[in-house]
């Protein structure tokens, strides 16, 4: 399976003032494409910390690294500086990126969003990319995203603003993941279980999973109503065809339901 990691940059994520919804959304989208994010890392707006996080990820032979945040025009937007440092590449004005930034600000001036068009140093800063980088179109905001090929890895640096990050991922990153992994389909299911402790459920889950490839089953304790345990079981199946994925999911749900009822539990199917 393609190894994918996510690094989210921003002091606001470490202080807790901003919830890291980017990592959650990216992981969900990556999962829909048939992959699983191997690791989430959060670092502050510090060149050394960013460089160290990228370095450690590349050491783990990450094939696709997604870095979010820190691409803007302000002094604390340092992501590309950190990436350039670990890759030992110069930060330089990328002419294609500069054209993208210029076009955006001309458009904003024409629409009256800003008073006049001007390529200030802060705006030009967003066109400084590590050498040998490819700027990616930002259909929502002003800062171009960046794709970097490094040995056997691809590094994507995306804006931290969720709307911008999502638009660029869908337009530029998701198609590449599909190309790398091929077409995979994910079928999901969920069961609500009562009157069966998780410790009694565990051997049932082991038996179901050990004989099937491409199946992931996870139990989540939800509550105890008096002495009555309540659990949710999440089922996920990844296969090359939708029919195969759905068929195997139904087999898993059927076997789990039968085994849980035989063990004295109650099962109700619900939407995942």
Buried (B, 14 or more C-beta within 10 A) or exposed (E): EBBBBBBBBBBBBBEEEBEBEBBEBBBEBBBBBBBBBBBBBBBBBBBEBBBBBBBBBBEEEBBBBBBBBBBBBEEEBBBBBBBBBBBEBEBBEBEBBBEBBBEBBEEBBEEEEEEEEEEEEEBBBBBBBBEEBBBBBBEBBBBBBBBBEBEEBBBBBBBBBEEBBBBBBEBBBBEBBEEBBEEBBBBBBBBBBBBBBBEBBEEBBEEBBEEBEBBBBEBEEEEEEEEEBBBBBBBBBBBEEEEBBBBBBBBBBEBBBEBBEEBEBEBEEEEE
